[in-house]
């Protein structure tokens, strides 16, 4: 499985040939598909409303089978209704490094 890593502007910084243990653990704690391609978006350094906009723009670019892991410094409360409106499922998991919201298309 390839995990693409995006920077806070949404540009792909690189890819990993397998998910790191943190991503694997986070996915295991959710109902997200574990056999789908994964993209990771780190928006921890962005101030509002840039994390919301960046996440929605990234989702619009992704294929429907891709699972997005959004790293943030807090739960993205304002993002949840937007995801509901667009037909996405999501779960937020607290880790040592970030609050990770896992997003996938229903």
C-alpha positions in Angstrom: 0.0 0.0 0.0 1.3 3.5 -0.9 0.7 6.4 1.4 1.1 9.8 -0.2 2.1 12.6 2.2 0.9 16.1 1.5 2.1 19.3 3.0 -0.1 22.0 4.4 -0.7 23.4 0.9 -1.9 20.1 -0.4 1.2 19.4 -2.5 2.4 15.8 -2.4 5.7 15.8 -0.5 6.5 12.2 -1.1 5.2 8.7 -0.7 5.8 5.7 1.5 5.7 2.1 0.2 3.8 1.1 3.4 1.9 3.0 6.1 3.8 3.9 9.2 2.8 2.2 12.4 1.0 5.3 13.5 -1.2 5.4 10.5 -1.9 1.7 10.7 -2.9 2.0 14.4 -5.1 5.0 13.7 -6.9 3.2 10.9 -7.4 0.1 13.1 -9.2 2.3 15.6 -11.8 3.4 13.0 -14.3 1.8 10.6 -12.4 3.1 7.6 -11.4 0.6 4.9 -8.0 -0.8 5.7 -7.3 -2.0 2.2 -7.7 1.3 0.5 -5.0 3.7 -0.7 -4.2 6.3 2.0 -3.3 10.0 1.7 -2.1 12.0 4.7 -2.6 15.8 5.0 -0.9 17.7 7.8 -2.7 21.0 8.6 -1.4 21.5 12.1 0.6 24.6 11.3 -2.3 26.4 9.6 -4.7 28.8 11.3 -8.4 28.8 10.7 -10.0 28.5 8.2 -7.1 27.1 6.1 -7.3 23.5 7.5 -10.9 23.2 6.5 -10.4 24.6 3.1 -7.2 22.6 2.5 -9.0 19.3 3.5 -12.0 19.9 1.3 -9.8 20.8 -1.6 -7.7 17.7 -1.1 -10.8 15.5 -0.9 -12.2 16.9 -4.1 -8.9 15.9 -5.9 -8.9 12.3 -4.5 -10.5 9.2 -6.0 -13.5 8.0 -4.0 -11.6 4.9 -2.8 -8.8 6.9 -1.1 -8.8 7.3 2.7 -7.5 10.7 3.9 -5.8 11.1 7.3 -5.8 14.7 8.3 -3.3 15.6 11.0 -4.5 18.6 13.1 -3.8 20.1 16.5 -7.5 19.7 17.5 -10.7 18.1 16.4 -12.0 19.9 13.3 -15.5 20.6 14.5 -16.4 22.9 11.6 -15.3 20.3 9.1 -17.7 17.6 10.2 -21.0 19.1 8.8 -19.2 19.7 5.5 -18.2 16.1 5.3 -21.7 15.0 6.2 -23.1 17.2 3.3 -20.6 15.6 0.9 -21.3 12.0 1.8 -18.1 11.2 3.7 -17.7 9.1 6.8 -15.1 10.2 9.4 -13.7 9.4 12.8 -11.2 11.4 14.9 -8.5 9.7 16.9 -6.1 11.4 19.4 -2.5 10.3 19.1 0.7 11.5 20.9 1.6 13.8 18.0 -1.7 15.0 16.6 -5.5 14.7 16.4 -6.0 12.6 13.3 -9.3 12.7 11.5 -9.8 9.7 9.2 -12.1 10.5 6.2 -13.5 8.1 3.6 -16.3 8.1 1.0 -19.4 6.2 1.9 
